[in-house]
Structures are given as structure tokens and as C-alpha cells.
């Protein structure tokens, strides 16, 4: 009997466990090795390697795709913390490519232009874990059912407007609380209404939480934004454009990291919010015409 | 005996739950006052560079280091193992560690996430059958000094070690629901040290 037979990679526990290790941390969007090093120095738990941050994707328009493998590899060489990268919704070949590069987590992301308007990627087919966006509990559980090992609320990426992230976090936790208070025979209808598998709905009702780690993303620009998401029940935060589109990225990045750890201590938050310089300028989500809202991508 | 779980970053809840299964009510600790109030500490899995930076920024780094040096029972899993090793290989830029166990630990030694795995290990001193060990971007022990006891190895590399009041594992027992290693920490390291103090 060889020892190798007993070794299992890519199990749910290994995939979901990786997300557990990121809890209480900040994952930062970076577009090159220099930004990645700034993020690592600031205490990021991981970086998300992409060619354009969401604010630029929004400003420049066009089709947004997986980043150049050369750019991702360069970032992998430049930092020792985990490196994540994004694929288009449904683009399983981009995911195969990222897996071959050895990225640590794949984000099947609405920030890029979807490749399939019907199907998401069958994530069980991969050794690498996936994180997916969700605006509500039903969407989160559909992604978990497809194999997502981590969920992030979507928010509205690239705006610096935190209001959608708030809505999505509140929606997910409200629906979890509602399930927890239901009689067992009511869960069948709840599953139908959530358009989610009954087994996952029952699991959430029993445990009172998602089966996977829940981060927040989309529009987080300040230490206070990050701390509010943590107080609303997030396990950690993704910060996209909010850091490197601000006046002093290194300082803001470190301040957001500290604010996620001390999210419930207003004195620390006040100290961390002091003198950070200009935050990213931002766009009000309500000024963006509905067809251009990224959170509405995915189903 | 009050046991704290360092709650700067990482899978704190899982360690508190594992201790709870052993009948120990543990608290999460992150400030100087918190650290002063405990008799034993668990440093959880997480990102070791982040935990070290936060410990430094919030003024608990030297305090924890001093407590470890003066005999506080401490258990580190994964990132925690890196932090309580005396030497680290493949660390982040200028990565600080607390030190304590006379070993050299190689960070991310088993590779990236694609190489993360679970397997059954023999673990000395916990009784029963093998232990299901979950390794996530895990470190291994490259070399051990005299006085360090190797409790488990995988493919020739020590992955669980003990030196007196200090225990470290490359893997994450807190993710498996098997609390034998937490019980070992409580029964063998914490209780032993409180006897010494009496």
C-alpha cells in the first residue's frame, strides 16, 4: 500500500479550509508586482492579480477578460502571500489556465464580462478553490452547490460607494436568520423561493450560517467601510479600487487591515481613519444606468 | 487555567470551538490586557506575515514573546507553528517571528493551494487511531534542535513537534472536529505547567 494513495488534494475541506485561514483579513486588488509588494507590506492576507481594477474597467469599457498569465506569474514571484485571480463567469477554460498557473484561489467574477449568460463554471471539476459573488442567500447557495468554496457579497465594484455591499450583506444575513426561525416543514417552500437546493437550505437553517466563509466586496474605500462590513457579519473584506485609486495606497492599505482586526473598537477606527489623504473619488451607484451595474451579472 | 486564542487574524472560531469540545471555555485575545489575563495561548492558522505585523502594530508582539519565554503553554497551528519557531526559511520580506521552539521551519513548504491536501497521520501521545490532518499551504519542519520531540512526520518531514510547554503542528486539527490534539495541549501542556507553578 503506497502512502501516496492516502493523500487527497482538492477536497472540500482543503478548499473551504483555505478560506477559513483568510478570515479577519483583507484581500487587495493589485495590477503589478510593485502594488503586490505594497499590499503584502501593509498586511494583506492575499492579493487579487488583475490587469485593470474595477474602476478602470468601468471607465474604459470594452470586454474585460482574465489577465495575462505573464502578469499573474510576475505577481506570484514577487510576494509570498496567496495570489488569487479572476475569470469571467462561465469561462471554464480561463479557469483551467489559472489552475495550471497555480493561483491559490479563482474568483469567478461579475467584474469581468460574462462568458456564459446561462451557466456558471462547474467548480467541482477543479483542484483549485473558487470564490463567487452573491447578492442574496439564494444566489450564494447556488454557487456553493456548483462548488464555490467561499462567497463574497458583490457590492458594486469600482464605485467606492458601499451602499450595495451593505444591501447584499444585510440581505444574506436577514435570510439566514429567517431560515433559522422556520419550522422544518417550511424549509421546502423556502428552498423553492430561494431557488437553492433543499439540503443546503436545511444546513443553513440548522447551523445559522453559510456552509463557507463569507467576505464582502464592492465599493469599500475607507477603514470605516471595512469595519462596518465586519460588524454586519463579514468574515473579511476584498478591497478593489479603493486602495490603489486613493492618494496614499500604502497607508490606506495598512489602515484598512488594522480596522478589520479591530472592527468593533471605535477608538482604533478613529486613529486608523486619521490623515489618510483623499479616498478614491467614487461614483454613486444610483447614477449608474442599470445595464452597467456589475452586481446584476450572475444568476 | 484561562486559555486564549490570538484573534488578530485567522481561524480563531474553530480553535475556540475545538477547546469548547474539550470542555474548556476559551476567549479570543488581541490586546495587551487580554494577553495579561490568560495562562495559555493558541496561535491559529492564518497568514503568518499578517499576524506578525498586527501583533507588532498593536504592541502585543514583545509581550507574547516574553510570555512564551517565561513558560506560558502555547500551541501554534500552521501560521502559529511558523510564529513560534526559532528560525524561518522562505519568510516574507523582513518577516518577524516570536520564536520559542528550537527548530527551523520552512514556510509554504508543501507548495501552493493546488498542492494542499489531507491525509492520515500517526501522532504520538494522543491515543486511538490515526489523525486526519489537513495541510493548507503548510509549512514543514526542516531541522530540529536537541530537546525537541517529534510527534508526527509526513514523508520524512516533522509536522508536529513539542518542546516543553510549546506545541506546534503544520496542519489544522481545528478543521476536522477531532479534538484529540487540543485535548493533548490542555491535558499535557497546560495542566503540567500549572502544576509546576504551584
HADDOCK unambig.tbl for C-alpha pairs under 7 A between the chains (distance, minus, plus):
assign (segid A and resid 6 and name CA) (segid B and resid 119 and name CA) 5.85 0.50 0.50
assign (segid A and resid 7 and name CA) (segid B and resid 117 and name CA) 6.39 0.50 0.50
assign (segid A and resid 7 and name CA) (segid B and resid 118 and name CA) 5.88 0.50 0.50
assign (segid A and resid 7 and name CA) (segid B and resid 119 and name CA) 4.92 0.50 0.50
assign (segid A and resid 8 and name CA) (segid B and resid 117 and name CA) 5.26 0.50 0.50
assign (segid A and resid 8 and name CA) (segid B and resid 118 and name CA) 5.34 0.50 0.50
assign (segid A and resid 8 and name CA) (segid B and resid 119 and name CA) 6.50 0.50 0.50
assign (segid A and resid 9 and name CA) (segid B and resid 115 and name CA) 6.47 0.50 0.50
assign (segid A and resid 9 and name CA) (segid B and resid 116 and name CA) 5.84 0.50 0.50
assign (segid A and resid 9 and name CA) (segid B and resid 117 and name CA) 4.24 0.50 0.50
assign (segid A and resid 9 and name CA) (segid B and resid 118 and name CA) 6.58 0.50 0.50
assign (segid A and resid 10 and name CA) (segid B and resid 117 and name CA) 6.77 0.50 0.50
assign (segid A and resid 14 and name CA) (segid B and resid 116 and name CA) 6.52 0.50 0.50
assign (segid A and resid 14 and name CA) (segid B and resid 117 and name CA) 6.22 0.50 0.50
assign (segid A and resid 14 and name CA) (segid B and resid 134 and name CA) 6.66 0.50 0.50
assign (segid A and resid 14 and name CA) (segid B and resid 136 and name CA) 6.57 0.50 0.50
assign (segid A and resid 18 and name CA) (segid B and resid 136 and name CA) 6.22 0.50 0.50
assign (segid A and resid 20 and name CA) (segid B and resid 10 and name CA) 6.85 0.50 0.50
assign (segid A and resid 20 and name CA) (segid B and resid 11 and name CA) 5.52 0.50 0.50
assign (segid A and resid 21 and name CA) (segid B and resid 10 and name CA) 4.85 0.50 0.50
assign (segid A and resid 21 and name CA) (segid B and resid 11 and name CA) 5.41 0.50 0.50
assign (segid A and resid 21 and name CA) (segid B and resid 45 and name CA) 5.70 0.50 0.50
assign (segid A and resid 21 and name CA) (segid B and resid 46 and name CA) 4.22 0.50 0.50
assign (segid A and resid 21 and name CA) (segid B and resid 47 and name CA) 6.90 0.50 0.50
assign (segid A and resid 22 and name CA) (segid B and resid 10 and name CA) 5.85 0.50 0.50
assign (segid A and resid 22 and name CA) (segid B and resid 46 and name CA) 5.94 0.50 0.50
assign (segid A and resid 23 and name CA) (segid B and resid 9 and name CA) 6.28 0.50 0.50
assign (segid A and resid 23 and name CA) (segid B and resid 10 and name CA) 5.05 0.50 0.50
assign (segid A and resid 23 and name CA) (segid B and resid 11 and name CA) 6.25 0.50 0.50
assign (segid A and resid 24 and name CA) (segid B and resid 9 and name CA) 4.71 0.50 0.50
assign (segid A and resid 24 and name CA) (segid B and resid 10 and name CA) 6.02 0.50 0.50
assign (segid A and resid 25 and name CA) (segid B and resid 9 and name CA) 6.06 0.50 0.50
assign (segid A and resid 43 and name CA) (segid B and resid 49 and name CA) 6.78 0.50 0.50
assign (segid A and resid 43 and name CA) (segid B and resid 50 and name CA) 4.56 0.50 0.50
assign (segid A and resid 43 and name CA) (segid B and resid 53 and name CA) 6.40 0.50 0.50
assign (segid A and resid 44 and name CA) (segid B and resid 50 and name CA) 6.47 0.50 0.50
assign (segid A and resid 45 and name CA) (segid B and resid 47 and name CA) 5.71 0.50 0.50
assign (segid A and resid 45 and name CA) (segid B and resid 50 and name CA) 6.22 0.50 0.50
assign (segid A and resid 80 and name CA) (segid B and resid 92 and name CA) 5.68 0.50 0.50
assign (segid A and resid 102 and name CA) (segid B and resid 112 and name CA) 6.72 0.50 0.50
assign (segid A and resid 102 and name CA) (segid B and resid 114 and name CA) 6.17 0.50 0.50
assign (segid A and resid 104 and name CA) (segid B and resid 112 and name CA) 6.33 0.50 0.50
assign (segid A and resid 104 and name CA) (segid B and resid 113 and name CA) 4.88 0.50 0.50
assign (segid A and resid 104 and name CA) (segid B and resid 114 and name CA) 6.70 0.50 0.50
assign (segid A and resid 127 and name CA) (segid B and resid 114 and name CA) 6.05 0.50 0.50
assign (segid A and resid 128 and name CA) (segid B and resid 113 and name CA) 6.82 0.50 0.50
assign (segid A and resid 128 and name CA) (segid B and resid 114 and name CA) 5.48 0.50 0.50
assign (segid A and resid 258 and name CA) (segid B and resid 54 and name CA) 6.94 0.50 0.50
assign (segid A and resid 261 and name CA) (segid B and resid 8 and name CA) 5.67 0.50 0.50
assign (segid A and resid 261 and name CA) (segid B and resid 9 and name CA) 6.71 0.50 0.50
